[in-house]
Amino acid sequence: MKPPSFIPKDIMPIQRGQPIVNAMTVDVEDYFQVQALESYYDRSTWDSCDIRVQENTERILDLFAKHDTKATFFTLGWVAERFPALMRKITDQGHELASHGMVHQRADRQSPDEFRNDIKRSKDLLEDTGGTAVKGFRAATFSIGDTNLWTYDILGEEGYTYSSSINPVHHDHYGMPHAPRFPFYPTGQKSLEEIPITTLDVFGHNIPCGGGGYFRLLPYMYFRYAVKSVNGKDGWPFMFYFHPWEIDPDQPRPEGVGFKSRLRHYTNLARMEQRLDRLLREFEWGRVDETFLPQHDSIT
């Protein structure tokens, strides 16, 4: 049973037969900032690392330009501080700039005051450097769940319009499998909505298919089927995500990384860009704010 605070959007999906534009999103962070490697890269050492996020993000911008694709870049404030020109390049090319927090700190490890300060500071930085309003937020490692739904109230109070912070699957680092698969209002009001990462419904269970490591680890045809199924059977746009470091097979690799982290982080990095190229070629993709929000405006 869905928690009473979850109110599915009371508007029909896109009409059958209409073309569907899906949401392409990039979580802009560097390889040393991911949770799987946090024990190998202390935050105090980040500035001394081989910083590769700017170059990798520019490669992604070139790939999107090749396919005339617009996307949403959920970006760390840490990145915006160091590469303000990159933020302006993202917005100048017609992409949406959105917040990923300041330093990839999990929302479920923050107090309400810490969370508020984090999302306010990152929003201000992104707006100053990108020159555009920031509407969207994605929590680090999809770290909004049953224990911290209060985050939505703070997001609304700080001027955010939507969140994409829940991946409704079972996972050892995140997941809220009982959350709705498609956009919903998480706080009992219709001022801020949650747009989850897309999943497949298989016999009542949510199966991951929204991108990230799954896109590198599983056969491409599975994702092709997933997009077609969500667009055709469910009648909704697809929410896909990946990271700049996932197209960088030459990134530094610390010694001693455990098997599970190696599998998740390094598998098929060399094939990722080619797979993305095919995905962009086979389906229509756009920004989150132009893909989900206008077509599914809340009923007043």
C-alpha positions as CSV (number, residue, x, y, z in Angstrom):
1,M,0.0,0.0,0.0
2,K,1.3,3.5,-0.9
3,P,1.9,5.8,2.1
4,P,-0.9,8.3,2.4
5,S,1.5,11.2,1.7
6,F,2.0,9.9,-1.9
7,I,-0.7,11.4,-4.2
8,P,-0.3,10.2,-7.8
9,K,-0.8,13.0,-10.4
10,D,-4.5,13.3,-11.2
11,I,-4.0,13.8,-14.9
12,M,-3.9,11.3,-17.7
13,P,-0.6,10.3,-19.3
14,I,0.1,11.4,-22.9
15,Q,-2.7,10.3,-25.2
16,R,-2.1,7.0,-27.1
17,G,-0.5,7.5,-30.5
18,Q,1.1,10.9,-29.7
19,P,4.9,11.0,-30.0
20,I,6.7,10.8,-26.7
21,V,9.8,12.8,-25.8
22,N,11.7,11.1,-22.9
23,A,13.8,12.8,-20.2
24,M,17.6,12.6,-20.6
25,T,19.5,13.5,-17.4
26,V,23.1,13.8,-16.4
27,D,24.3,13.7,-12.7
28,V,27.3,16.0,-13.0
29,E,29.9,14.7,-10.5
30,D,33.4,13.4,-10.8
31,Y,34.6,9.8,-10.3
32,F,36.0,10.5,-6.8
33,Q,32.7,11.9,-5.5
34,V,30.5,8.7,-5.9
35,Q,29.4,6.9,-2.9
36,A,30.9,3.6,-4.0
37,L,34.4,5.1,-3.7
38,E,33.9,7.5,-0.8
39,S,36.2,5.5,1.5
40,Y,39.0,6.0,-1.0
41,Y,38.6,9.7,-1.7
42,D,38.2,11.9,1.4
43,R,36.4,15.1,0.7
44,S,39.4,17.2,1.9
45,T,41.5,15.7,-0.9
46,W,39.1,16.3,-3.8
47,D,40.9,19.4,-5.1
48,S,44.2,17.5,-5.3
49,C,42.6,14.7,-7.4
50,D,42.8,14.5,-11.2
51,I,39.6,16.5,-11.9
52,R,38.0,15.2,-15.1
53,V,34.4,16.3,-14.8
54,Q,34.8,19.4,-17.1
55,E,36.3,17.5,-20.0
56,N,33.8,14.6,-19.7
57,T,30.8,16.9,-19.5
58,E,32.0,18.8,-22.6
59,R,32.2,15.4,-24.4
60,I,28.6,14.8,-23.4
61,L,27.6,18.2,-24.6
62,D,29.2,17.4,-28.0
63,L,27.3,14.1,-28.1
64,F,24.0,15.8,-27.4
65,A,24.7,18.4,-30.0
66,K,25.4,15.6,-32.6
67,H,21.8,14.3,-32.0
68,D,20.2,17.7,-31.4
69,T,19.2,16.5,-27.9
70,K,18.5,18.8,-25.0
71,A,18.9,17.4,-21.5
72,T,18.8,18.2,-17.8
73,F,22.1,18.4,-15.9
74,F,21.7,17.8,-12.2
75,T,25.0,19.5,-11.1
76,L,27.0,19.6,-7.9
77,G,27.5,23.1,-6.5
78,W,31.2,22.0,-6.0
79,V,31.5,21.7,-9.8
80,A,29.7,25.0,-10.4
81,E,32.2,26.8,-8.0
82,R,35.2,25.5,-9.9
83,F,33.8,25.6,-13.5
84,P,31.4,28.5,-13.9
85,A,32.0,28.7,-17.6
86,L,30.9,25.1,-18.0
87,M,27.6,26.0,-16.3
88,R,27.0,28.9,-18.7
89,K,27.9,26.6,-21.6
90,I,25.3,24.1,-20.5
91,T,22.5,26.7,-20.4
92,D,23.7,28.6,-23.6
93,Q,23.3,25.3,-25.5
94,G,19.7,25.1,-24.3
95,H,20.0,22.5,-21.6
96,E,18.3,22.7,-18.2
97,L,20.6,23.2,-15.2
98,A,19.3,21.6,-11.9
99,S,20.8,20.9,-8.5
100,H,22.5,17.8,-7.2
101,G,23.4,19.4,-3.9
102,M,26.8,20.9,-3.0
103,V,29.1,18.0,-2.3
104,H,27.2,14.7,-3.1
105,Q,26.2,14.3,0.6
106,R,23.3,11.9,1.1
107,A,20.1,13.7,2.2
108,D,19.4,10.9,4.7
109,R,22.6,11.8,6.6
110,Q,21.7,15.5,6.9
111,S,19.7,17.3,9.5
112,P,16.9,19.6,8.2
113,D,19.1,22.7,8.7
114,E,22.0,21.0,6.9
115,F,19.8,20.0,4.1
116,R,18.2,23.4,3.7
117,N,21.6,25.1,3.7
118,D,22.9,22.6,1.1
119,I,20.1,23.0,-1.4
120,K,19.9,26.7,-1.0
121,R,23.6,27.2,-1.5
122,S,23.7,24.9,-4.5
123,K,20.7,26.6,-6.1
124,D,22.2,30.1,-5.7
125,L,25.5,29.0,-7.1
126,L,23.9,27.3,-10.2
127,E,21.6,30.3,-10.9
128,D,24.5,32.7,-10.6
129,T,26.9,30.7,-12.8
130,G,24.3,29.4,-15.3
131,G,22.3,32.6,-15.5
132,T,18.9,30.8,-15.3
133,A,16.4,29.7,-12.7
134,V,16.9,26.3,-11.1
135,K,13.7,24.3,-10.7
136,G,14.8,20.8,-10.2
137,F,16.7,18.8,-7.6
138,R,18.1,15.2,-7.4
139,A,19.4,13.9,-4.1
140,A,22.8,12.3,-4.0
141,T,22.5,8.5,-4.4
142,F,18.6,8.8,-4.6
143,S,18.7,9.3,-0.8
144,I,15.2,10.5,-0.1
145,G,13.0,7.8,1.4
146,D,10.6,7.0,4.2
147,T,12.9,8.4,6.9
148,N,13.3,11.9,5.4
149,L,10.2,12.9,3.5
150,W,10.5,16.2,5.3
151,T,13.0,17.1,2.6
152,Y,10.1,17.8,0.2
153,D,8.7,20.5,2.4
154,I,12.1,22.2,2.5
155,L,12.6,21.9,-1.3
156,G,9.3,23.6,-1.9
157,E,10.1,26.4,0.6
158,E,13.4,27.0,-1.1
159,G,11.8,27.5,-4.5
160,Y,12.2,24.1,-6.2
161,T,9.4,22.9,-8.5
162,Y,10.3,19.3,-8.8
163,S,12.5,16.5,-7.5
164,S,13.9,13.4,-9.1
165,S,15.3,11.8,-6.0
166,I,13.6,8.4,-5.7
167,N,14.5,5.2,-7.6
168,P,11.6,2.9,-6.6
169,V,13.6,-0.3,-6.5
170,H,15.4,-2.6,-4.0
171,H,19.1,-1.6,-3.7
172,D,21.7,-1.8,-1.0
173,H,22.5,1.9,-1.2
174,Y,19.0,3.4,-2.0
175,G,15.5,2.6,-3.1
176,M,11.9,3.0,-2.2
177,P,10.1,0.2,-4.0
178,H,6.6,1.1,-2.7
179,A,6.8,4.6,-4.2
180,P,4.7,5.3,-7.3
181,R,6.5,4.5,-10.6
182,F,5.4,7.8,-12.2
183,P,5.2,11.4,-11.1
184,F,3.4,12.1,-7.7
185,Y,3.0,14.7,-5.1
186,P,4.9,13.6,-2.0
187,T,3.7,15.9,0.7
188,G,-0.1,16.0,0.3
189,Q,0.0,19.3,-1.7
190,K,0.4,20.1,-5.3
191,S,3.2,22.6,-5.3
192,L,6.2,20.2,-5.7
193,E,6.3,16.9,-7.5
194,E,8.6,13.9,-7.4
195,I,9.5,12.4,-10.8
196,P,11.0,9.0,-10.1
197,I,13.6,7.2,-12.1
198,T,11.8,4.9,-14.5
199,T,11.3,1.2,-13.7
200,L,9.5,-1.7,-15.4
201,D,6.6,-3.4,-13.7
202,V,7.1,-7.1,-13.9
203,F,4.4,-9.1,-12.0
204,G,4.0,-6.3,-9.5
205,H,7.7,-5.7,-8.9
206,N,9.7,-2.7,-10.0
207,I,12.7,-3.7,-12.1
208,P,15.6,-1.2,-12.6
209,C,15.9,0.2,-16.1
210,G,16.5,3.9,-15.7
211,G,20.2,4.0,-16.6
212,G,23.4,4.4,-14.5
213,G,25.4,1.2,-13.8
214,Y,22.5,-0.9,-15.0
215,F,22.8,0.6,-18.5
216,R,26.5,-0.5,-18.6
217,L,26.0,-3.9,-17.1
218,L,22.8,-5.2,-18.8
219,P,22.2,-5.9,-22.5
220,Y,21.3,-2.8,-24.6
221,M,18.2,-4.5,-26.0
222,Y,16.8,-4.7,-22.5
223,F,16.8,-0.9,-22.3
224,R,15.4,-0.6,-25.8
225,Y,12.5,-2.8,-24.8
226,A,12.1,-0.9,-21.5
227,V,11.7,2.5,-23.3
228,K,9.3,1.1,-25.8
229,S,7.3,-0.6,-23.0
230,V,7.0,2.5,-20.8
231,N,6.2,4.8,-23.8
232,G,3.7,2.3,-25.4
233,K,2.2,0.3,-22.6
234,D,2.3,2.8,-19.8
235,G,2.0,5.9,-22.0
236,W,4.6,7.9,-20.0
237,P,7.9,9.5,-20.8
238,F,11.0,7.6,-19.7
239,M,13.4,9.1,-17.1
240,F,17.0,8.1,-17.8
241,Y,20.2,9.1,-16.0
242,F,24.0,8.7,-16.2
243,H,27.2,10.4,-15.1
244,P,30.1,12.1,-16.9
245,W,32.6,9.6,-15.4
246,E,30.8,6.7,-17.0
247,I,32.2,7.7,-20.4
248,D,35.8,7.9,-19.1
249,P,37.6,4.5,-19.1
250,D,40.9,6.2,-18.4
251,Q,39.9,7.7,-15.1
252,P,42.3,6.9,-12.1
253,R,41.6,3.7,-10.3
254,P,42.6,3.5,-6.6
255,E,44.1,0.3,-5.2
256,G,42.1,-2.0,-3.0
257,V,38.6,-1.3,-4.3
258,G,36.3,-4.2,-3.4
259,F,34.8,-6.5,-6.1
260,K,31.2,-5.1,-5.9
261,S,32.4,-1.5,-6.2
262,R,34.7,-2.4,-9.1
263,L,31.9,-4.2,-10.8
264,R,29.5,-1.3,-10.4
265,H,31.9,1.5,-11.2
266,Y,34.3,0.3,-13.9
267,T,32.4,-2.3,-16.0
268,N,31.9,-1.4,-19.6
269,L,33.1,2.2,-19.3
270,A,34.7,1.9,-22.7
271,R,31.3,0.9,-24.3
272,M,29.2,3.6,-22.6
273,E,29.5,6.4,-25.1
274,Q,28.7,4.1,-28.0
275,R,25.6,2.8,-26.2
276,L,24.5,6.4,-25.4
277,D,24.9,7.3,-29.1
278,R,22.6,4.5,-30.0
279,L,20.0,5.4,-27.4
280,L,20.0,9.0,-28.5
281,R,19.6,7.9,-32.1
282,E,16.7,5.5,-31.5
283,F,14.5,7.6,-29.2
284,E,13.5,11.2,-28.7
285,W,14.9,12.9,-25.6
286,G,14.5,16.3,-23.9
287,R,14.8,18.3,-20.7
288,V,12.9,17.2,-17.6
289,D,11.1,20.6,-17.3
290,E,10.0,20.4,-20.9
291,T,9.2,16.7,-20.9
292,F,7.2,16.1,-17.8
293,L,6.0,19.4,-16.4
294,P,4.1,21.1,-19.2
295,Q,2.5,18.0,-20.5
296,H,1.4,17.0,-17.0
297,D,0.6,20.3,-15.3
298,S,-1.3,19.8,-12.1
299,I,-5.0,20.5,-12.1
300,T,-5.8,23.7,-10.2
